[in-house]
């Protein structure tokens, strides 16, 4: 007859290591160096925060014209309100603003649904790939809608359009380039490496110039592309090369044993790629892929170089409006706030994916 | 391609293989008959894993002939695919697909390789999961299962392709001691049903009770092969005696 083993009961931790006191000790006053830094940081905040608060809020003008603003001395938020439509859609015609708004709503709904994992990844991917079709129809018109020249598209709308279509097209292209780079066929492999390394070797501005100036030479007779479309193609080419390198990292990260298991089951090469390798590779690189999306969103501000008025460009233009001279700071602060909100939501989405990735799906 | 007597499943004749300069398999001759259960043992680096990996061409041999179910393994992709459909393999580290559920792991190859309709494939997958006693985990992901459970899933995944031969590459070496038995039980059951099996393993208890032939390899050669009784009680070669004395001394 064996003795019965009884596990010892769990005891609570010592009180000084938990609760508010424990947290302060651990995080703010752990040793003299840490404590000094805490005091210095508090002093700096006390010096810097009050003037900022008075400029942003206390002395700020929310309703009124330029004169009221100048008298108050703080930030002139009524300027943003007055130019709001310009910031959002540039010189897009008033009677068609609803179309831009509807496109924006579609984008936001799709983003929220994706970020909250309300659809399977496959459905989400398909919807994102299809998104440019209704958006282009709404913005550009045709098929029953009044046409609007792309030269009148601008502001935040243009920024989002360039970025979203850039991402949606360059991710699949990047996947193809990454697969091509690992191809057994030397022609495909060399071509992929050539494209990737050529594009990665030049600054984005060069690509934008090339796209606007040189692309027309490569187009067949009779085909004309507006500046916006040429720039969009340039952005896609640029982004694809970087996406390809991110995806390649993911492909290399999938263990050889996964290929072997698939081969042992009799799966063919492309079955293995589509069902086994790519899903794991993409899942692993989603956070850096999101990082590339953030970078692309910010890079679109370079299109000002070739004469397009994106969100940042329109902010600069708006602050030169004679009725509202001298409020550049407000325009750029507003611009920065919107960019930050967009990038931060993307980044949060990336984080949520990382957490999911490290959960049950991991081996 | 040559046709062989019905009961020979695998035939290796004068097989050599090199990894770069390293001569990993030397002149291997091996005939495996239908229903035979062979255990291959030997020190690490002796070529035993490479040997069975040549049978489904996860490794390519450079000299000699390997014929599986009447099909010679050459660079012909068709023959390789046919052989891989007929030969199941279980790996040391299970190699389940971590992004697919257990059921999807099992049904994938039947659907895409055997072209079985999804519904049918999933129903078949469930019967195999029941056989390895793990049906209630069908909706989970591999990462949520214990090692022993994962290995049983891996066995079921191979069986779903209805193979005529099963290769086991150290199936219990990566398992906690408490989980080895559940995997060996499944393998014993398979053996009792008449499955042709080649197992690289150091589970000598399994070899004694299940195998009808034990092969000892060292330095890329088959040093000695015999039925388990004679292999363990009257090993002929000194190298075999030394190996057995080392693994059985504790």
Boltz contact constraints between the chains, C-beta under 6 A:
constraints:
  - contact:
      token1: [A, 257]
      token2: [B, 95]
      max_distance: 6.0
  - contact:
      token1: [A, 260]
      token2: [B, 58]
      max_distance: 6.0
  - contact:
      token1: [A, 261]
      token2: [B, 95]
      max_distance: 6.0
  - contact:
      token1: [A, 264]
      token2: [B, 56]
      max_distance: 6.0
  - contact:
      token1: [A, 264]
      token2: [B, 89]
      max_distance: 6.0
  - contact:
      token1: [A, 265]
      token2: [B, 109]
      max_distance: 6.0
  - contact:
      token1: [A, 266]
      token2: [B, 81]
      max_distance: 6.0
  - contact:
      token1: [A, 266]
      token2: [B, 84]
      max_distance: 6.0
  - contact:
      token1: [A, 266]
      token2: [B, 85]
      max_distance: 6.0
  - contact:
      token1: [A, 266]
      token2: [B, 113]
      max_distance: 6.0
  - contact:
      token1: [A, 267]
      token2: [B, 109]
      max_distance: 6.0
  - contact:
      token1: [A, 271]
      token2: [B, 112]
      max_distance: 6.0
  - contact:
      token1: [A, 276]
      token2: [B, 97]
      max_distance: 6.0
  - contact:
      token1: [A, 279]
      token2: [B, 99]
      max_distance: 6.0
  - contact:
      token1: [A, 280]
      token2: [B, 99]
      max_distance: 6.0
  - contact:
      token1: [A, 360]
      token2: [B, 141]
      max_distance: 6.0
  - contact:
      token1: [A, 360]
      token2: [B, 143]
      max_distance: 6.0
  - contact:
      token1: [A, 360]
      token2: [B, 144]
      max_distance: 6.0
  - contact:
      token1: [A, 361]
      token2: [B, 141]
      max_distance: 6.0
  - contact:
      token1: [A, 362]
      token2: [B, 143]
      max_distance: 6.0
  - contact:
      token1: [A, 363]
      token2: [B, 98]
      max_distance: 6.0
  - contact:
      token1: [A, 363]
      token2: [B, 142]
      max_distance: 6.0
  - contact:
      token1: [A, 363]
      token2: [B, 143]
      max_distance: 6.0
